[in-house]
Amino acid sequence: MQRPEFYVIVYDIEKDRRRAKVAKLLEQVGERVQYSVFELWLTQEELHSLTRRLEQHVVPDEDSVRIYYLCGSCREKIRNLGKAVVAAPPGVRIV
């Protein structure tokens, strides 16, 4: 079984309706940490599936979605100010 890896996904979606659909997709699999920023723990298969679903709602000439992979040592270097907390690794996962 694949181990989930840590990703940060940010978006800038022009139209409200598309933006809401993208946010809803991301809320199902990750933790919203800012209005248009999500932290997610995903396997490669989950990331591939999510990317395909996101592509259905993104208009390339108008919108932007960025997916950042953070390795373990990079994740440890995240610095928070204020009440920010980095999404914890997933616990037990039943598939």
VENTA-V446835 format. One record per pair of residues at least 24 apart in sequence whose C-alpha atoms are under 10 Angstrom apart, sorted by the first residue. I is the first residue (numbers start at 1). J is the second residue. Records with the same first field share a line. If there is no record, write none. Layout:
# VENTA-V446835
I = J  J
This chain:
# VENTA-V446835
1 = 43  95
2 = 42  43  44  45
3 = 41  42  43  44  90
4 = 40  41  42  43  44  45  46  47  89  90
5 = 40  41  42  43  44  47  69  70  71  72  89  90
6 = 39  40  41  42  43  68  69  70  71  72  74  75  87  88  89  90
7 = 38  39  40  41  42  47  67  68  69  70  71  75
8 = 32  33  37  38  39  40  41  66  67  68  69  70
9 = 36  37  38  39  40  65  66  67  68  69
10 = 34  35  36  37  38  39  64  65  66  67  68
11 = 35  36  37  38  58  63  64  65  66  67
12 = 36  37  58  62  63  64  65  66
13 = 57  58  59  60  62  63  64  65
14 = 58  59  62  63  64
15 = 58  59  62  63
17 = 57
18 = 54  56  57  58  59  63
19 = 57  58  63
20 = 57
21 = 54  56  57  58
22 = 53  54  55  56  57  58  65
23 = 54
25 = 50  53  54
26 = 50  54
30 = 87
31 = 86  87  88
32 = 87
33 = 84  85  86  87
34 = 84
36 = 65
37 = 66
38 = 67  87
39 = 67  68  86  87  88
40 = 69  87  88  89  90
41 = 69  87  88  89  90
42 = 89  90
